[in-house]
Amino acid sequence: MRTVERELDAAFQKLIGSSPKLTAAGRTDAGVHAWGQVASLTVDDDVDVPSLAGALNGVLPDDLAVVSAQEAGEGFDARRSARSRRYCYRVLASPVPSPFEQGRALWVRNPLDETLLQRLAAMLPGSHDFTAFTPTQTDHVRFERDVTLAEWRRGGELLEFWIEADTFMRRMVRTLVGTMLEVCASRMEPEQFDRLLQGAHRTEAGPTAEPYGLYLASVRY
C-alpha cells in the first residue's frame, strides 16, 4: 500500500542514498489528509537542512509536499515532544454534491442545524472519557483526553469542525463527527451525546464518518 512514509523514504534514498528513521507526530488512518504533519529524523552533518524541503519536493510525487525543514533542539521527538494536535473535519451540506470536494469533504444531502452543532461542540472542552468514540478492539489503556478547543466554523459553503486536544485515539474525531451528525438527523438526543462523554460503550455512539473529510491541521510544541 502506498503511504506518505514510504514516499518520503524513497525520496531520501534518491537524495542521500539512505532512509533515515522518521518519527511522525501522529499516524492518520488511510484516506485522512494532513496540512501540518510533523516528522523528526536524524541526518548526517553534511546534509544542508534549510534546503532539504526544496530538494525533497523535487523528487516527491505531486500529491505530497514538505512545507519546511529545520534543525531541532537536542532530544526533540515529533511525537513525544508534542503538547497538542489540532484536527479539522470538513462537511458539505448541500442537495447537490461538489465534484471539487470529492474525496476532500463529507457530503450530506440535508441541511444541518449549525446552532445545534455548536451546542454539541461546546460539551467537548475539558477532560472526558472518550471510550465511546474509539474502536473496542484497541491498544489504548487511557481513554481520558483533555480537549482545549472544539467548535464548528462556517467556511464558505463548507462546515468545518475544529478540535484540539493533548492526544487523540484512533478514529476519535471521525466518530465524534458521525455522532454529532446523528443528533442533527434526530436519531439521537443532545443529552445522549453528553452522556457518551462519561465513558459509554462504543455501541452507544454514532457511526464513524468517512476518513477523507479529516485533516491533521497542526501540531503544537
C-alpha positions in Angstrom: 0.0 0.0 0.0 1.2 3.5 -0.9 1.9 5.7 2.2 3.4 9.1 3.0 6.2 7.4 4.9 7.2 5.2 2.0 7.2 8.1 -0.4 9.5 10.0 1.9 11.7 7.0 2.3 12.1 6.7 -1.4 12.8 10.4 -1.8 15.6 10.3 0.8 17.1 7.3 -0.9 17.3 9.3 -4.1 18.8 12.3 -2.3 21.2 10.9 0.3 21.3 7.2 -0.5 19.6 6.1 2.7 16.3 6.3 4.5 16.5 8.0 7.9 14.1 6.7 10.6 11.1 9.0 10.7 9.1 9.7 13.8 5.7 11.3 13.0 3.7 13.5 15.4 0.7 11.3 14.7 -0.4 8.5 12.5 -3.5 9.1 10.4 -5.9 6.5 9.1 -5.9 5.6 5.4 -7.6 8.4 3.4 -7.1 11.1 6.0 -5.2 14.2 4.9 -2.6 16.3 6.6 -1.9 20.1 6.3 0.6 20.2 9.1 2.1 16.8 9.9 5.5 16.9 11.6 8.2 14.3 11.5 11.6 14.2 13.2 14.7 12.4 11.9 18.5 12.4 12.2 20.7 13.1 9.2 24.4 13.4 8.7 26.2 16.7 9.4 26.9 17.3 5.7 23.1 17.5 4.8 22.0 21.1 4.2 18.9 21.2 6.3 17.5 24.6 5.2 17.5 23.4 1.5 16.2 19.9 2.4 12.5 20.7 1.8 13.1 22.0 -1.7 15.3 19.1 -2.6 12.7 16.6 -1.3 9.9 18.3 -3.2 11.9 18.0 -6.4 11.6 14.2 -6.2 8.4 13.7 -4.3 5.1 12.9 -6.2 2.7 15.8 -6.8 0.3 14.9 -4.0 2.9 15.2 -1.3 4.9 18.3 -0.3 7.4 19.1 2.5 6.4 22.5 3.9 9.7 23.2 5.6 12.8 21.6 7.2 14.7 23.0 10.2 17.1 21.9 12.9 15.5 20.9 16.2 16.8 21.1 19.7 18.6 18.2 21.4 16.2 15.4 22.3 13.3 16.7 20.1 10.9 14.0 19.2 8.0 14.8 16.9 5.6 12.6 18.7 6.7 12.7 22.4 7.5 16.4 22.4 4.1 17.4 21.1 1.9 19.2 23.5 -1.3 19.1 21.5 -2.7 18.3 18.0 -5.4 20.1 16.1 -7.7 18.5 13.5 -10.3 19.8 11.1 -13.2 17.8 9.6 -14.9 19.3 6.6 -18.6 18.8 5.7 -20.5 19.9 2.7 -24.2 20.1 3.5 -25.9 20.6 0.2 -28.6 18.9 -2.0 -26.0 18.9 -4.8 -22.5 17.3 -4.4 -19.4 19.2 -5.4 -17.0 17.5 -7.8 -14.3 19.8 -6.5 -14.7 18.4 -2.9 -14.9 14.8 -3.8 -12.6 12.9 -1.6 -11.9 16.1 0.3 -15.1 16.7 2.3 -18.0 14.6 3.5 -21.2 15.3 1.5 -24.6 15.2 3.3 -27.7 16.0 1.4 -29.8 17.6 4.1 -29.1 21.0 5.8 -27.5 20.9 9.2 -28.6 22.8 12.3 -25.4 24.9 13.0 -26.7 26.1 16.3 -27.2 22.5 17.5 -23.7 21.5 16.2 -22.2 24.4 18.2 -24.1 23.3 21.3 -22.7 19.8 20.9 -19.1 21.0 20.3 -19.4 23.2 23.4 -19.8 20.0 25.5 -16.3 18.8 24.5 -13.7 21.1 26.0 -12.3 19.8 29.3 -11.3 16.3 30.4 -13.6 13.5 29.3 -13.7 9.7 28.8 -13.9 9.0 25.1 -14.3 5.3 25.2 -17.4 5.5 23.1 -15.5 7.2 20.3 -12.8 4.7 19.6 -13.0 1.0 18.4 -13.5 -1.5 21.2 -10.5 -3.5 19.8 -7.8 -1.1 20.8 -4.3 -0.9 22.3 -5.3 2.2 24.3 -5.1 1.9 28.1 -6.1 5.5 28.9 -9.3 6.8 27.5 -9.4 10.3 29.0 -8.4 13.1 26.8 -8.0 16.8 27.5 -9.8 18.9 24.8 -8.8 22.6 24.7 -10.8 23.6 21.6 -13.9 22.3 19.9 -16.1 24.4 17.6 -17.8 24.4 14.2 -16.9 27.1 11.7 -18.6 28.2 8.5 -16.1 28.3 5.6 -17.9 29.3 2.5 -20.3 26.5 1.6 -18.5 24.2 4.0 -18.9 23.5 7.7 -15.7 22.7 9.5 -15.3 21.0 12.8 -12.1 22.1 14.6 -10.8 20.3 17.7 -7.6 20.4 19.6 -6.5 18.0 22.4 -3.4 16.7 24.1 -3.7 13.4 22.2 -6.3 11.6 20.1 -7.4 8.0 20.0 -7.9 6.0 16.8 -11.0 7.3 14.8 -11.9 9.6 17.7 -12.6 12.7 15.6 -14.4 10.8 12.9 -16.7 9.2 15.4 -17.4 12.5 17.1 -18.4 14.0 13.8 -20.5 10.9 12.9 -22.3 11.1 16.2 -23.0 14.8 16.0 -24.5 14.3 12.6 -26.7 11.6 14.1 -28.0 14.2 16.6 -28.7 16.6 13.8 -30.6 13.9 12.0 -32.8 13.5 15.1 -31.6 9.9 15.6 -30.1 10.8 18.9 -30.8 13.4 21.6 -28.3 16.0 22.6 -28.4 14.7 26.2 -27.3 11.3 24.9 -24.3 12.9 23.3 -23.4 14.5 26.7 -23.7 11.1 28.5 -21.3 9.5 25.9 -18.5 11.6 27.3 -18.7 9.8 30.6 -17.2 6.5 29.3 -20.1 4.8 27.5 -19.6 1.8 25.3 -18.7 2.3 21.6 -22.0 0.8 20.5 -23.9 3.8 22.1 -22.2 6.3 19.8 -22.9 7.0 16.2 -21.1 5.8 13.0 -17.6 6.7 12.1 -17.5 9.5 9.5 -15.6 8.8 6.3 -11.8 9.4 6.5 -11.4 11.8 3.6 -13.1 14.7 5.4 -10.5 14.7 8.1 -7.3 16.8 8.2 -4.4 16.9 10.7 -4.2 20.7 10.8 -1.2 21.4 13.1 0.9 20.2 16.0 1.9 22.4 18.9 5.2 22.1 20.8 
